[in-house]
Amino acid sequence: MEIEDGVNFSITVKNIGVKLVTECNVTIFGTYGKFSFDLGVIEVDHLKSGTVITPKYFVEGGTYTVLAEAKAEDGETFETRSLVTYKNKS
């Protein structure tokens, strides 16, 4: 949904590993820049959701990369990328 000051972005991440995630950072690469936020700790086999209002870096119908970077309790790191398409829900 387009919001006067930006775009409402929601994401849910699941820890499918066998180790506690001590840090989880999500970055959305927009048309005019990138926006990052921290989801924090995620227990094994648990979900963590976040909703933020991002700056107007997105164009309706555009496809954007979302990068999730996680760090486990033993220091091991993992990352995954996904493509999302911005659709106005109004």
N, C-alpha and C positions, 0 to 999 in steps of 0.2 A: 504494500500500500504506500503510495506517495504521501509523505508527510512534509509540512511546510519547510522544516529545517533539514530534511534528509529522507532516508529510506529505512523502513523498519525491517531488520534482518534477524531471522531466528535460525538457530542451528541446534541439533542434538548430536552428541558424540557418545559412542559406547566403547568402553574398555573391554575388548574381546580377548585381551592377553591374559597372562597368568601372574602379572606383577602389578602392584599399585602404581598408578600414574600420579606423580607428584607435581607435574606441570603440564598444562595443555593450552597452547596458544593457537588461535585461529586467525588467519589473515585472509581478507577478501581483496582481490586485485580488481579495482574498478577502472572505468574509462579514463578518469583524470587523476588517479592516485590509488593508494591502498589504505586499508583500515584494519587494525589488529585489536584483538581483545583476548583476555585470559579467562579460561574456564576453570582453572585451578586443579585441585585434586579430584581424581576419578577412581573409585574403588573397582576391583576386578568384577567383571560382568555387570557393571552398573552404567546407567545413562546419566549424562549431565547436559542440561540445556541452558541456552543463553539467548536473550533477545536484546538487541541494541538498536539505536537509531544512528545510522551512518551518515556521513556527509553526502552531498549530492554527487557521488562519483559514479552513478549508475544510470543507464539509459534503458527505458522500457524495451523489452525484446532482446536486449544484449545478453550475451553469454559470458560469464565470468569464472575465473579460477578461484577456488577456495582451498587454502592450504591449512591442514591441521598438523601441528607439531607437538609431540608428546615426549616427556622424559619420565622414565621409570625410577622407582626407588633406588635401584642399583646404578643409576647413571646412564643406562642404555637409552638411546633415542630412536624415535620412529616418526615418520611423516607420511601423509597421504594427501593426494590432491583429487579434487572433484570439480566438475563443471556444473554451474547452475545458471538458469535463465531467469532474468528478472521479469516478473509479470505483475502488473498493477491489478490489485484485487478489487478496485472500486467499480 
